[in-house]
Amino acid sequence: MSAARDALARASQQLAVAGIPDAGRDARRLLAHAMKVPPDRLTLMLAEPLSTGTLAEYETLVRRRAAREPVSHLTGRRMFYGREFLITPAVLDPRPETETLVEVALSEPFGNLLDLGLGAGCILLTLLAEMAAMGRTETWGIGVERSDAAFEVAWWNRNAMALERPAVLLKGSWFDPLGRTLPRDFGGFDLIVSNPPYISADAWEGLAPEVRDHEPREALTDGGDGLSAYRAILAGAPGHLAPNGRLLLEIGAGQGAAVSRLVAEAGLDAVRVVADLDGRDRVVTARRAG
């Protein structure tokens, strides 16, 4: 039998030769998955021999990763803001940069929120879980997703996190399903968030193969200038925000000025751009006047 550390060394070299960034990190993640041990305990298990079946599974995972299949698709899991989420090829693989939006959202209290383009549910569910951890158990939110397959992933994540009560999931496009759900006297949302498809058609071919070839195209690009989702959101956001309610939009590289202009033209105030930890513009935030 091969020792785990020997298999890890071979896998790290194989991934490095294939041009995988952080090859050693990915090799460790896949080995922990194949051995069915928590990643933070893998070091303690490296002297253990691998069974023939485990070694074969690991080698298959490594070959698939070398072919640029995302790690989250191979393991079915992804950590986001300290919590583990189910991930499938039907949803975007949540990026650490999106945690910037979560941080901005949590910088002010809110009683309810709306997440447009729910995907796996990482933003909505993280915000509700964080508010509950702070004792704000009355906070509730709605997530809207038009993809049936993505909706199922969000549904699973919501139930796995025991957030069935505060998190309402609706199928549909942007604001369309809200009219069938909200009472007529609803005063608007304290917070609206979205990480919409913002990659332009011109930028599509330049994406990493992990993204371009494996993640859902409709969740990444509008096939045009990368701004049409923002236009759709801003057509409805002012009328769905409570007085002093906030709108937070994740943006792509170089979109800060264009999205800020669209937000201002929609009549929202206090427009500003927030950078992520790498110093890149990441979130446009604005507010409906009180």
C-alpha positions in Angstrom: 0.0 0.0 0.0 1.1 3.6 -0.7 1.5 5.9 2.2 -0.7 9.0 2.1 2.3 11.3 2.1 3.8 9.6 -0.9 0.5 9.8 -2.8 0.3 13.5 -1.8 3.8 14.2 -3.1 3.0 12.6 -6.5 -0.3 14.4 -6.8 1.3 17.8 -5.9 3.9 17.3 -8.6 1.3 16.2 -11.2 -0.9 19.2 -10.5 2.1 21.6 -10.6 3.2 20.1 -14.0 -0.4 20.7 -15.2 -0.1 24.4 -14.3 -2.6 24.3 -11.4 -2.1 27.3 -9.1 -1.5 26.3 -5.5 -1.0 22.7 -6.6 0.0 21.5 -3.1 -3.1 23.1 -1.5 -5.4 21.4 -4.0 -3.7 18.1 -3.6 -4.2 18.2 0.1 -7.8 19.1 -0.2 -8.5 16.2 -2.5 -6.6 13.8 -0.4 -8.6 14.8 2.7 -11.7 14.2 0.7 -10.6 10.8 -0.6 -9.6 9.8 3.0 -12.8 11.2 4.4 -11.0 13.2 7.1 -11.3 16.9 8.0 -8.7 18.9 6.0 -7.3 20.3 9.2 -6.4 16.8 10.4 -4.8 15.6 7.3 -1.3 16.2 8.5 -1.9 13.7 11.3 -2.9 11.0 8.8 -0.1 11.3 6.3 1.8 8.3 7.7 -1.2 6.1 7.2 -1.4 3.6 4.3 -4.0 4.2 1.6 -6.3 1.3 0.7 -6.4 0.4 -3.0 -9.8 1.9 -3.3 -8.9 5.2 -1.6 -5.8 5.5 -3.7 -7.7 4.9 -6.9 -10.3 7.5 -5.9 -7.6 10.0 -5.1 -5.8 9.5 -8.4 -9.0 10.0 -10.3 -9.7 13.2 -8.5 -6.2 14.4 -9.2 -6.5 13.6 -12.9 -9.8 15.6 -13.1 -8.2 18.5 -11.2 -5.3 18.5 -13.6 -7.9 18.8 -16.4 -8.9 22.0 -14.7 -12.1 20.8 -13.0 -12.8 23.0 -9.9 -12.0 21.4 -6.5 -15.5 22.3 -5.3 -17.0 20.2 -8.1 -14.8 17.3 -7.1 -15.5 17.4 -3.4 -19.1 18.9 -3.6 -18.2 21.4 -0.9 -16.8 24.9 -0.5 -16.0 27.0 2.6 -17.4 30.5 2.6 -17.2 32.9 5.5 -16.3 30.0 7.8 -19.2 27.7 6.8 -19.3 24.8 4.5 -21.8 24.8 1.6 -22.9 22.2 -0.9 -21.6 23.2 -4.4 -22.5 21.6 -7.7 -21.8 22.6 -11.4 -25.3 24.3 -11.3 -24.1 27.2 -9.1 -21.2 29.6 -8.9 -18.3 28.5 -6.8 -18.3 31.2 -4.1 -15.1 33.3 -4.1 -13.4 34.8 -1.1 -13.8 38.2 -2.7 -17.6 37.9 -2.2 -17.0 37.9 1.5 -16.3 41.7 1.1 -20.0 42.1 0.3 -20.9 40.1 3.5 -18.6 42.3 5.6 -20.2 45.5 4.2 -23.7 44.1 4.8 -22.9 43.3 8.4 -21.5 46.7 9.1 -25.0 48.0 9.8 -28.0 46.3 11.4 -30.9 45.1 9.3 -34.2 43.4 10.1 -34.8 41.8 6.7 -33.0 41.4 3.3 -33.4 40.3 -0.2 -30.8 38.3 -2.2 -31.3 38.5 -6.0 -29.7 35.7 -7.9 -29.4 33.3 -5.0 -27.2 30.7 -6.5 -26.0 28.3 -3.7 -27.4 30.6 -1.1 -24.0 31.5 0.3 -24.7 35.3 0.8 -28.3 35.1 2.1 -27.6 32.1 4.4 -24.4 33.5 5.7 -26.0 36.9 6.6 -28.9 35.2 8.4 -26.6 32.9 10.3 -24.3 35.8 11.3 -27.3 37.8 12.5 -28.6 34.9 14.5 -25.1 34.4 16.0 -25.3 38.1 17.2 -28.7 37.4 18.8 -30.7 39.0 16.0 -32.9 35.9 15.6 -35.8 37.9 14.3 -34.0 38.8 11.1 -35.4 37.2 8.0 -34.7 37.2 4.3 -35.8 36.2 0.8 -33.7 34.7 -1.9 -34.8 34.7 -5.5 -33.3 32.3 -8.1 -34.6 31.4 -11.6 -32.5 28.3 -12.2 -34.3 25.1 -11.0 -31.0 23.3 -10.4 -29.4 26.2 -8.5 -32.6 26.6 -6.5 -32.3 23.0 -5.3 -28.7 23.5 -4.1 -29.8 26.6 -2.1 -32.7 24.7 -0.7 -30.4 21.9 0.5 -27.9 24.4 2.0 -30.7 26.2 3.8 -32.1 23.1 5.4 -28.6 21.8 6.3 -28.0 25.0 8.2 -31.4 24.8 9.9 -32.5 28.2 8.5 -35.9 27.1 7.1 -37.7 29.6 9.3 -35.9 32.9 8.5 -34.9 32.1 4.9 -37.7 32.1 2.2 -36.6 30.8 -1.2 -38.5 31.9 -4.3 -38.2 30.8 -7.9 -38.2 33.5 -10.5 -36.4 36.4 -12.1 -35.2 39.3 -10.0 -38.3 41.0 -8.4 -41.0 39.1 -10.3 -42.0 36.5 -7.6 -42.2 39.0 -4.7 -45.7 40.3 -5.7 -47.1 36.8 -4.9 -45.4 36.6 -1.5 -45.1 40.0 0.2 -48.2 41.6 1.9 -49.5 44.8 0.2 -48.5 46.9 3.1 -44.9 45.7 3.2 -42.7 48.7 3.7 -39.6 47.6 1.8 -36.4 45.8 2.5 -33.7 47.1 4.8 -31.1 45.5 2.6 -30.9 44.2 -1.0 -27.8 42.3 -2.1 -26.8 40.7 -5.4 -23.8 39.1 -7.0 -25.2 39.1 -10.6 -23.7 37.9 -13.9 -21.3 40.8 -14.7 -18.7 39.3 -17.1 -18.8 40.9 -20.5 -18.8 38.9 -23.7 -15.4 40.4 -24.6 -13.9 39.1 -21.3 -15.5 35.6 -21.5 -12.7 33.8 -23.4 -10.1 35.2 -21.0 -11.5 33.4 -18.0 -9.7 30.6 -16.3 -10.8 27.2 -17.7 -12.1 26.2 -14.2 -14.6 29.1 -14.6 -15.3 29.2 -18.3 -15.7 25.5 -18.9 -17.3 24.3 -15.6 -19.4 27.0 -14.0 -22.9 28.0 -15.2 -22.5 30.5 -18.0 -25.8 32.2 -17.3 -24.6 33.0 -13.8 -21.4 34.6 -15.1 -22.2 36.6 -18.2 -25.0 38.5 -19.8 -23.5 37.9 -23.2 -23.2 41.6 -23.7 -21.6 44.5 -21.9 -21.7 42.9 -18.4 -24.1 45.6 -17.1 -27.6 44.4 -18.1 -28.2 42.6 -14.8 -27.5 45.8 -12.9 -30.0 47.6 -15.1 -32.6 45.1 -14.4 -31.9 45.2 -10.6 -31.9 49.0 -10.5 -35.2 49.2 -12.4 -36.8 47.6 -9.3 -34.5 48.2 -6.3 -35.6 51.8 -5.4 -39.3 50.7 -5.2 -38.4 47.6 -3.0 -36.1 49.4 -0.5 -37.3 50.7 2.8 -36.5 54.3 3.6 -32.7 54.4 4.4 -32.5 50.8 3.0 -29.2 49.8 1.5 -28.4 48.2 -1.9 -25.1 46.2 -2.2 -24.0 45.0 -5.6 -20.9 42.9 -6.3 -19.0 44.1 -9.4 -16.2 42.9 -11.7 -12.9 44.5 -12.5 -13.2 48.0 -13.9 -16.9 48.3 -13.4 -16.9 50.6 -10.4 -17.6 53.8 -12.3 -20.1 52.4 -14.7 -22.2 50.7 -12.0 -22.0 53.7 -9.7 -23.4 55.8 -12.5 -26.3 53.4 -13.1 -27.0 53.4 -9.3 -27.0 57.2 -9.2 -29.2 57.5 -12.2 -31.7 55.2 -10.5 -32.1 57.8 -7.8 -30.2 56.2 -4.9 -28.0 58.2 -2.6 -24.6 57.7 -0.8 -23.1 55.8 -3.7 -19.6 54.5 -3.0 -17.3 51.7 -4.2 -15.7 49.3 -1.6 -12.5 47.5 -2.5 -11.7 43.9 -1.5 -8.7 42.7 0.4 -6.6 42.8 -2.8 -7.4 46.4 -3.4 -9.8 45.8 -6.3 -13.2 47.5 -6.6 -15.6 44.8 -5.4 -18.9 46.2 -4.1 -21.0 49.2 -5.0 -23.2 50.3 -2.1 -26.0 52.9 -2.1 -29.0 53.9 0.0 -32.6 55.0 -0.6 -33.1 58.4 1.0 -35.2 58.3 4.2 
